[in-house]
Structure formats: structure tokens, C-alpha cells
Amino acid sequence: MHSIRRFLGIGLLLAVGGGMLLTSAATYFVVRHEVEERFDAQLSHSARLLRAMITAPLDAGEDPRAALARRLQLQDYLGLEAGIHGHHYETKIAFQVLSEGGDVLFRSIGAPERAFGDLALGFANQVHAERQWRIFRIHDERAGLWLLVGERSDVRGEIVHELAEVALLANALGLPALVALIWAVLHFGLRPLLRISHSIAGRAADRLEPIDAHGLPRELAGVVEELNRLLGRLDAAIERERRFTADAAHELRTPLAVLRVQAQNAAALDDPQARGQALAQLTRAVDRAAHLVDQLLTLARLEPGSDGIERHAVDLARVAREQTAQLAPMALRKGQEIILDIAADSERAGELRVLATEAALCALLRNLIDNAIRYAPESGEVRVRLARAAGAADGAGRVLLSVCDDGPGVGPELRERIFERFYQQAPGKGQGAGLGLSIVARIAELYGADISAENGAGGGLCVAVHLPAAEPGPRAGAGPGAGLVNAERHGAG
């Protein structure tokens, strides 16, 4: 398993170790350059000092060659084989004094008998006695002399190498301390993460309270905040499922008990006519139970949050025609009539297209019409109306869908409660389960629709849903006469 501690530890060690190597290499080259510059400056200074001593004015009557020999007794000090042992970093210098023709007039101990190199001004590198020398050449025109001062290069190399060794040794000795420091920093830096891990690992499956984010670093606080939001959503979802399961179990208990009693009664009857009536009642009870189960399943599918809900343009008029036609037999059994009223100009302009899915609109219309049919009286009327809504409060286009019946209506104090689950104004009267309008309210919530309920002018309940409209456009399959009929009737009439 991947470990953040191991990854950071190895990564930091490699990064710091690589940085130390690069720094050491850069230090080596910089020190070598500075040492070369420093020793070249000393070499130039020694040559100029030697020239000044050689070309100093002679005493009266002094032989020039004898004076020069006397002055060059400095060779005992400057020579490589001097008897006095100095510091091991002491520069090993040799010199030559040459004539204009290149003849060696004088030289120090250890200097070659011939010229170090060409007679040219400045620095040069020469090999003498299998050793590398750094030569500086200077010319005195007044005295007609060339002065060549040389220094063994191994002294410079010794200094540079020893400095590099000291730096590498310091890095090598400091590496264990650096490893310990990195481990300590990682240990204390990852403690908040370990605390969160232990807090989550020690929880039971039903413990969904938020994780304590007090004292956490800023980088972890955001993660814990999002995790707490997820736990909150999960807790709410589990609570909804628990409540839904309890409600469903409560609502299914009574229909199943009724089915059991009616089945036992039908089995106990000997009279064929009475048995037929009992079986008919049993069939109606089965239909009611099946309707309840269907509504429960629909509501269960609508329970999750609205994130990622699919939306596209759907022709509401077409869906309304299909649903009224499918529910017409149900109205016909009660002698009722379903009237579909569509604004002809809105449909012709393509203004009855809404942003939703066809399945959601089918469930919405089916439950609204089914509820109206169940609570409307015998030989009553259910009116479905579609129109473009004008002047939406948020500036967005809306399509009005209203379903009205001519039943007893609902009192003002109960109009909000009719959208609650399993609420029935008159239990048993409408043969419903109290889920139809709650499904409608849930669909409206998912798709950003507004829903309201009012009693109609002539009595009965009218539920209005304002759905978000899609951009108007030509309807598929629309012909010259499409949408001119503004009312369609289904059922008895």
C-alpha cells in the first residue's frame, strides 16, 4: 500500500541529497577558480617584486653582474630544495633570469637550466620534471632581461581537494542528523492525518456525526469539511430511507390485512353469487394494493438528491395527450369526463416544451389526473389545462400545467399538508394512499418547478405547476393545422 510518510521521506532525502551533491560540486568549481585566481595574483606579485629587486640602482663602482648575483641569493629562500621547512601549503616557487636572447643568466634551485618556455608576456602552463607548473613571464626593457617565475600546480590542487574533502565529510556527517530531522518533521506533520484516520477507523457503522476539525491544518480542514458534508448527506439519506421504510410498512399493513380477510371470507362462502361479489371486492383490494406499491416505488426512485438530474426539452402537450388517453378508462368507470385544454397559439409556436424528462412528466401528469379522478364525484369533470405562463418572477420562461376537479375541495389550512406523504383529508373516501401529490411535489422540486393548490371558483381542487420552459422552437411533425383544437374530451360526455 502506498505510504505518504515513505514517499515524502524518500523524496525529501533524494531531493536534499541531490541538492547537497550539486552544492558540493558547485562549491568545488567555485573554490578551484578562486584558488587559481589567488595563486596567480601571488605569482604575479612575486615576479614584480623580483624585478624590482633586480633592477634597483647599483652602488658606486659596483659590478652589475656581481650585484645581480648577490641580489639573487634569494634563491635559497625561493628554491624548492631549501633547508628550511615551512608550512606544507607554502608555495613552491622557482625563477629564471634570461637575457634578451633567451640565455639563462641566473636561476633558482629546482628551476630548469633552459628557459621554462617561450619568451612571451603573461601566464602559461609548462611541464618540468614530470610536474605541472604555472609560469608568469615579465620583461624589463631597460635592463634587457626576462624574468620567469614558476609555481608547482599541485599545491593548488591540494588546497582545492582538501577543501572539497572537508565539505563532503561535513555533508556525510550531517546526513544522519538530516534524516532524523526529516523523520521528526514528517512524524509531527502527519499527526493530524493519523488522528483523523484513527477517529474514522474507531467509529461504528451507524456513527455519522461530523468529524472534529478543531486544530487541523488548513490543508486538512477542507478535506474534513467535505467529508463532514458527505457524512451529513449520507445520514440524511439513511434517515429518509428509514422513514420511508417505516411509512411504507405502516401503509402496507392495512391493505394486506384487508386482502387476507377478504380472501378468507370468499373461501368460506358457499353461495356462488356471494362468492363472486367477495372475489370482486378482493380484486378491487388487490388493485388498490398494487396502486399503493406502484406509488411507493415511484416515490423511492425520486428520493435521492437532485444532483445530476437529466433535463432536456420535452413536448408537454404530447405527454398530456398520452396520459389523458391512458387514464380515460378509469374516468369512464366512474362516469367522469377528462377535458384537455391546450392554448392553440402556444402549441403552434412551440412554447409548451419544458426542461425535464418524459418519464418525470408522465409520472407528474399521471398522479395529478389520478388524484383528481379519485376525489371527483361520480359523473364529474377533470380539466387539464396547458398554457404559456407570462411574467415569471425570476425572468425565466414558464409553462403552466393545471389539473382541476369538481370535488369537495380542500380547506385553506390543509392545502400545504396535501403534499405530505401518506396524508389523506378523508381516509378511505378517495381510495388513495396519500402519495400521489407528494410524488408530484417531489418531481416539481427536482426540476425547479413551482407548485400550488387552490379551490376552483365552482368548487373542487385545482393544482397548478409552473414548469421551466425550453427555448421555443418548431414542433417535430407539426403541420399547417396542428394545435388548432384547444379542447379534447375523454370519457363520458
C-alpha positions in Angstrom: 0.0 0.0 0.0 1.3 3.5 -0.9 2.6 5.4 2.2 2.7 9.2 2.2 5.3 9.1 5.0 7.6 6.8 3.0 7.0 8.8 -0.2 7.8 12.1 1.5 10.7 10.7 3.4 12.4 9.1 0.4 11.5 12.1 -1.8 12.9 14.6 0.7 16.1 12.6 1.2 16.7 12.3 -2.5 16.0 16.0 -3.1 18.2 17.1 -0.2 20.9 14.6 -1.0 20.9 15.6 -4.7 20.9 19.3 -3.6 23.9 18.6 -1.4 25.8 16.9 -4.2 25.0 19.8 -6.6 26.0 22.3 -4.0 29.3 20.4 -3.3 30.1 20.3 -7.0 29.3 23.9 -7.4 31.4 24.8 -4.4 34.3 22.7 -5.7 34.4 24.6 -9.0 34.0 28.0 -7.4 36.7 27.3 -4.8 39.0 25.9 -7.5 38.5 29.1 -9.6 39.1 31.4 -6.6 42.2 29.5 -5.6 43.6 29.7 -9.1 42.9 33.5 -9.2 44.5 33.9 -5.8 47.7 32.0 -6.6 48.0 33.7 -10.0 47.9 37.0 -8.2 50.6 35.9 -5.8 52.7 34.6 -8.7 52.4 38.0 -10.5 53.2 39.8 -7.3 56.4 37.7 -6.7 57.6 38.3 -10.3 57.2 42.1 -9.9 58.9 42.0 -6.5 61.8 40.1 -8.0 62.1 42.6 -10.9 62.1 45.5 -8.5 65.0 43.9 -6.6 67.0 43.1 -9.7 66.7 46.4 -11.4 67.4 48.5 -8.3 70.1 51.2 -8.7 73.7 49.9 -8.3 76.1 51.2 -5.7 79.0 53.4 -7.0 81.6 51.3 -8.7 79.7 48.1 -8.2 80.0 45.5 -11.0 76.5 44.9 -12.4 76.9 41.1 -12.8 78.3 40.8 -9.2 75.4 42.9 -7.9 72.9 40.9 -9.7 74.4 37.6 -8.3 74.3 39.0 -4.8 70.8 40.1 -5.1 69.7 36.7 -6.4 70.9 34.9 -3.3 67.2 35.0 -2.6 67.2 31.6 -4.4 67.9 30.0 -1.0 64.5 31.2 0.1 62.6 30.8 -3.0 64.2 27.4 -4.1 62.3 24.1 -3.9 65.2 22.4 -2.0 65.7 25.0 0.7 66.8 23.6 4.0 64.1 25.5 6.0 60.9 23.5 6.1 57.8 25.7 6.2 54.1 25.0 6.0 53.0 22.3 3.7 50.8 24.8 1.9 53.9 27.0 1.3 54.1 27.8 -2.4 56.9 26.1 -4.2 58.4 28.8 -6.4 61.3 28.8 -8.9 62.5 31.6 -11.1 64.8 32.3 -14.0 66.5 35.4 -15.3 67.1 35.4 -19.0 68.8 37.7 -21.4 67.1 39.2 -24.4 68.4 36.2 -26.5 66.9 33.7 -24.1 70.0 32.6 -22.3 69.5 31.7 -18.7 71.7 34.1 -16.6 70.5 33.0 -13.2 68.0 30.5 -11.8 66.8 29.3 -8.5 67.4 25.8 -7.2 65.0 23.4 -8.9 64.5 25.6 -11.9 65.4 24.1 -15.3 68.7 25.0 -17.0 66.8 26.1 -20.0 64.0 28.6 -20.3 60.6 27.5 -18.9 59.0 28.2 -22.2 58.6 30.8 -24.9 59.5 34.4 -24.1 56.0 35.9 -24.1 54.3 38.1 -21.6 51.7 36.7 -19.2 50.8 33.3 -17.8 51.4 29.8 -19.2 51.3 26.2 -18.1 54.5 24.2 -18.5 55.7 20.7 -17.6 59.0 20.3 -15.8 60.4 17.2 -14.1 57.1 15.4 -14.7 55.2 18.1 -12.8 52.8 20.7 -13.9 54.0 24.3 -13.4 52.2 27.7 -13.7 54.5 30.3 -15.2 54.3 34.0 -15.2 56.7 36.0 -17.6 57.6 39.6 -17.3 60.1 41.7 -19.4 62.3 44.6 -18.3 63.2 46.6 -21.4 65.6 49.0 -19.6 67.7 46.1 -18.1 67.2 43.9 -21.1 66.1 41.0 -19.0 63.3 38.4 -18.9 62.0 37.2 -15.6 60.1 33.9 -15.4 58.6 32.9 -12.1 57.0 29.4 -11.8 54.9 27.7 -9.2 54.0 24.0 -8.9 50.4 23.4 -9.6 50.0 20.5 -7.2 49.9 23.0 -4.2 46.8 24.5 -5.7 45.2 21.1 -6.2 46.0 20.0 -2.7 44.1 23.0 -1.3 41.1 22.5 -3.5 40.9 18.8 -2.9 41.2 19.2 0.9 38.5 21.8 0.9 36.3 19.5 -1.2 37.0 16.6 1.2 36.1 18.8 4.2 32.8 19.8 2.5 31.9 16.2 1.6 32.8 15.0 5.1 30.6 17.6 6.7 27.7 16.6 4.4 28.3 12.9 5.2 28.4 13.6 8.9 25.3 15.8 8.7 23.2 13.3 6.7 22.2 11.2 9.6 21.1 14.3 11.5 19.2 15.4 8.5 17.5 12.0 8.2 16.4 12.2 11.9 15.2 15.8 11.4 13.2 14.8 8.3 11.6 11.9 10.1 10.7 14.1 13.1 9.1 16.7 10.8 7.1 14.1 9.0 6.1 12.4 12.2 4.8 15.6 13.7 3.5 17.0 10.4 1.4 13.9 9.7 0.0 13.5 13.2 -3.3 15.4 12.3 -3.8 13.0 9.4 -3.2 10.0 11.7 -5.6 11.4 14.2 -8.4 11.7 11.6 -7.6 8.2 10.4 -7.9 6.7 13.9 -11.1 8.7 14.5 -12.7 7.3 11.4 -11.4 3.7 12.0 -12.7 3.7 15.5 -16.3 4.6 14.5 -19.2 2.2 14.3 -21.1 1.9 11.0 -24.0 3.9 12.4 -21.9 6.8 13.7 -22.3 9.5 11.1 -21.8 12.6 13.2 -19.3 15.2 11.9 -15.5 14.7 12.5 -14.0 17.2 14.8 -11.9 19.7 12.7 -10.6 21.7 15.6 -6.9 22.4 15.4 -6.4 20.8 12.0 -4.1 22.4 9.4 -5.6 24.4 6.6 -4.9 21.7 4.0 -6.8 19.1 6.0 -9.6 21.3 7.2 -11.0 21.4 3.6 -10.9 17.6 3.3 -12.6 17.2 6.7 -15.2 19.8 5.8 -16.1 18.0 2.6 -16.1 14.6 4.4 -18.5 16.0 7.0 -20.8 17.3 4.2 -20.7 13.8 2.7 -21.5 12.2 6.1 -24.3 14.7 6.5 -25.8 13.8 3.2 -25.4 10.1 3.9 -27.0 10.5 7.3 -29.9 12.4 5.7 -30.3 9.7 3.0 -30.3 6.9 5.6 -32.8 8.8 7.7 -35.0 9.2 4.6 -34.8 5.5 3.8 -35.5 4.6 7.4 -38.6 6.9 7.5 -39.7 5.7 4.1 -39.4 2.1 5.1 -41.4 2.7 8.3 -44.1 4.7 6.5 -44.4 2.0 3.7 -44.6 -0.8 6.3 -47.3 1.1 8.1 -49.3 1.8 5.0 -49.0 -1.7 3.6 -50.1 -3.4 6.8 -53.7 -2.4 6.4 -54.2 -3.3 2.7 -52.6 -6.7 3.3 -54.8 -7.4 6.3 -57.9 -6.5 4.3 -56.7 -8.8 1.5 -56.3 -11.6 4.0 -59.8 -11.1 5.5 -61.5 -10.8 2.1 -59.7 -13.9 0.8 -60.8 -15.9 3.9 -64.4 -14.6 3.5 -64.5 -15.6 -0.1 -63.2 -19.1 0.7 -65.8 -19.6 3.4 -68.8 -18.7 1.2 -70.8 -21.5 -0.5 -73.2 -19.3 -2.5 -71.7 -18.7 -5.9 -73.3 -15.2 -6.2 -71.9 -14.1 -2.8 -68.6 -15.7 -3.6 -68.4 -13.7 -6.8 -69.2 -10.5 -5.0 -66.5 -11.3 -2.5 -64.0 -12.0 -5.2 -64.8 -8.7 -6.9 -64.1 -6.9 -3.7 -60.9 -8.9 -3.4 -59.9 -7.8 -6.9 -60.5 -4.1 -6.1 -58.5 -4.5 -2.9 -55.6 -6.1 -4.9 -55.8 -3.2 -7.4 -55.6 -0.7 -4.5 -52.6 -2.5 -3.1 -50.9 -2.6 -6.5 -51.5 1.1 -6.9 -50.0 1.7 -3.5 -47.0 -0.3 -4.3 -46.5 1.4 -7.6 -46.7 4.8 -5.9 -44.2 3.7 -3.2 -41.7 2.6 -5.9 -42.1 5.8 -7.8 -41.5 7.8 -4.6 -38.5 5.7 -3.8 -36.9 6.4 -7.2 -37.4 10.2 -6.5 -35.8 10.1 -3.1 -32.1 10.7 -3.9 -30.8 14.2 -4.2 -31.3 16.3 -7.3 -27.6 16.4 -8.3 -27.1 15.3 -11.9 -30.8 15.2 -12.8 -31.2 14.9 -16.5 -33.0 17.7 -18.3 -33.9 18.2 -22.0 -36.7 19.7 -24.0 -39.9 17.7 -23.9 -43.2 18.4 -25.6 -45.6 18.7 -22.7 -48.7 18.7 -25.0 -47.9 15.3 -26.4 -47.3 13.8 -23.0 -50.5 15.3 -21.7 -52.5 13.7 -24.6 -50.9 10.3 -24.0 -51.7 10.4 -20.2 -55.3 11.6 -20.6 -55.9 8.9 -23.1 -54.4 6.2 -20.8 -56.4 7.3 -17.8 -59.7 7.8 -19.7 -60.9 4.2 -19.0 -60.5 4.9 -15.2 -62.7 8.0 -15.5 -65.2 6.2 -17.7 -65.8 3.6 -15.0 -67.0 6.5 -12.7 -68.9 8.2 -15.5 -66.4 11.1 -15.5 -65.1 13.2 -18.3 -61.4 14.4 -18.8 -61.1 17.6 -20.7 -57.6 18.6 -22.1 -57.5 22.3 -22.8 -54.4 23.4 -24.7 -53.7 27.0 -25.7 -53.6 26.7 -29.5 -51.3 29.7 -30.1 -48.8 28.4 -27.5 -48.7 24.9 -29.0 -48.3 26.2 -32.6 -45.4 28.4 -31.5 -43.7 25.5 -29.8 -44.0 27.2 -26.4 -45.2 24.1 -24.5 -41.8 22.5 -24.4 -40.4 22.2 -20.9 -37.0 21.2 -19.5 -37.5 17.8 -17.8 -37.6 14.2 -18.9 -40.5 12.4 -20.4 -40.6 9.8 -17.6 -40.9 12.5 -15.0 -43.6 14.4 -16.8 -45.6 11.1 -17.3 -45.4 10.5 -13.5 -46.4 14.1 -12.8 -49.4 14.1 -15.0 -50.5 10.5 -14.1 -50.5 11.3 -10.4 -52.3 14.6 -10.8 -55.0 13.2 -13.1 -55.3 10.0 -11.0 -55.8 12.1 -7.8 -58.4 14.3 -9.4 -60.3 11.2 -10.7 -60.3 9.6 -7.3 -61.6 12.6 -5.5 -64.0 13.9 -8.1 -67.7 12.8 -7.7 -69.5 10.3 -10.0 -70.2 11.8 -13.4 -67.9 14.6 -12.5 -65.3 16.5 -14.6 -61.5 16.7 -14.6 -59.9 19.5 -16.6 -56.2 19.5 -17.6 -55.0 22.9 -18.9 -51.7 23.8 -20.6 -50.6 27.4 -21.4 -47.6 29.6 -21.6 -47.2 31.5 -18.3 -46.4 35.2 -18.6 -44.3 37.3 -16.3 -42.3 34.7 -14.3 -40.8 36.2 -11.2 -37.2 35.1 -12.0 -37.4 36.2 -15.6 -37.2 32.7 -17.0 -39.9 31.3 -19.2 -42.5 29.0 -17.6 -45.2 26.7 -18.8 -48.4 26.3 -16.7 -49.9 22.9 -16.1 -53.1 22.8 -14.1 -55.4 19.9 -13.2 -58.8 20.7 -11.6 -61.6 18.6 -10.4 -65.2 19.4 -9.2 -64.9 17.5 -6.0 -65.3 18.9 -2.4 -62.0 20.8 -2.5 -59.6 21.4 0.4 -59.7 23.9 3.2 -57.1 26.7 3.3 -55.5 25.3 6.4 -54.9 21.9 4.7 -53.6 23.0 1.3 -49.9 22.7 2.4 -50.4 19.3 4.0 -51.9 17.6 1.0 -48.3 17.4 -0.5 -47.1 15.4 2.5 -46.6 11.7 2.3 -49.5 9.5 3.2 -51.7 12.4 4.1 -55.4 11.9 3.3 -58.0 14.5 4.0 -60.7 11.9 4.3 -59.1 8.4 4.6 -60.8 5.8 2.6 -63.1 8.1 0.7 -60.9 8.6 -2.3 -59.4 5.1 -2.1 -55.9 6.5 -2.4 -52.8 6.1 -0.3 -51.9 9.8 0.2 -48.8 9.5 -2.0 -49.9 11.0 -5.4 -49.5 14.7 -4.6 -46.3 14.0 -2.6 -44.8 12.4 -5.8 -45.9 15.5 -7.7 -44.3 17.8 -5.2 -41.0 15.8 -5.3 -40.9 15.9 -9.2 -41.5 19.7 -9.1 -38.7 20.1 -6.6 -36.2 18.1 -8.7 -36.9 20.1 -11.8 -37.2 23.6 -10.4 -41.0 23.9 -10.8 -43.4 25.9 -8.6 -46.5 24.1 -7.3 -49.6 25.5 -5.6 -53.1 24.3 -4.8 -56.3 26.4 -4.7 -60.0 25.7 -4.7 -61.7 26.5 -8.0 -64.4 29.1 -8.4 -67.1 26.4 -8.9 -65.6 24.2 -6.1 -63.1 21.4 -6.3 -59.3 21.4 -6.1 -57.1 22.9 -8.7 -53.3 22.1 -8.6 -51.1 24.3 -10.7 -47.5 23.5 -11.7 -45.2 26.1 -13.3 -42.5 24.2 -15.2 -39.3 25.7 -16.6 -39.8 26.2 -20.4 -37.3 25.3 -23.1 -36.5 27.7 -25.9 -39.4 27.9 -28.3 -38.9 26.0 -31.5 -40.8 24.2 -34.2 -42.5 21.0 -33.1 -41.5 17.8 -34.7 -44.2 16.7 -37.1 -46.2 19.9 -36.8 -48.3 20.6 -39.9 -50.3 23.5 -41.1 -53.3 22.7 -38.9 -51.5 21.3 -35.9 -52.7 22.6 -32.4 -55.8 24.4 -33.6 -58.1 22.4 -31.5 -57.9 23.8 -27.9 -60.0 21.3 -26.1 -60.1 17.5 -26.2 -62.6 15.3 -24.3 -62.1 11.8 -23.0 -64.5 9.6 -21.0 -68.3 10.0 -20.7 -69.8 13.1 -22.2 
